[in-house]
Amino acid sequence: MMKKHEIPIFFACDDNYIPFLGTALHTLIKNASSEYHYKIIVLSGGINAHNQKRIKALETDNMDVTFYDMNALIAKYHQNLSYRLRDYYSVAIYYRMFIPTLFKEYDKAIYLDADLILVGDISELYNTDIEGKLVGAINDRLVLDVPEFAAYATNAVGVAAHEYFNSGVLVMNLKKFREDDIESKFLHLLETYNFDSVCPDQDYLNVLCRNDKVLLPIGWNKMPLPDPEFNYDTLKLLHYNSFEKPWHHDRVLYSKEFWEAALTSPFYEDLLRIKKSVDAAHLAKEEKGVQGLFAKAIYITHEEEVTFKKILAL
């Protein structure tokens, strides 16, 4: 039997996000072509044996899962990586920056956040022609649609809002990342300036790939935002990337799709428990986080002297 072509797909996760990773993988394999083998690589700072077993129970004939411990590598850069992080981010957001040099056996790969579900075939995304560019990615409509974030992208990051992409769904040209030494350029910027940032990994990637990217259709990274012009027939992936998650709130757009997809997942009961655990303290913390994000975007845009745009003359 001819060996199936392998598609490497990376996630970053910790024990707290296992139900979401499990749900994402459940939907990925449910909608994936049987013509490929899907190599799932979970980058983490340590996931306990029980949770690893639960994730590996999702394996099929054409999907397997391995876990890669990032602790040794991240320890070398932890002070700089963690310096600017807010309470709702961890150093795990930076894991994707190290994929090209850690996994030299791959020339191309997909990176996905765990807070999403697939409704289309992931091999179609992998096979998208990204024209030899560093990345294929999708315009971040949350940034584009919110004036404070649009101004931040344009005037602080130095990438126009309609060109600024979300880093949660990426087709990565790992070979070109290595050839262009993107990791070293990232570490140089981090260690030299450590820019104050609203979306740290995303901002660095947008700057480093600003002239070397392909913007892909919105259907591959549809966020829960109203969009009258969106053609629902093109929907492939739903990404719940804002503060409001369907496992916390009923009012989130595309909640119905999430729960319908989760219903057949082995992690459905976990998700229900998470939903029931939402209390006033959680909601207050969430609201504080939202307000903090807006305040930071406004401050960096108008007051901060050390920004990507000013320092790098973008």
Order of alpha helices (4+ residues) and beta strands (2+ residues): beta-alpha-beta-alpha-beta-alpha-alpha-beta-beta-alpha-beta-alpha-alpha-beta-alpha-alpha-alpha-beta-beta-alpha-alpha-alpha-alpha
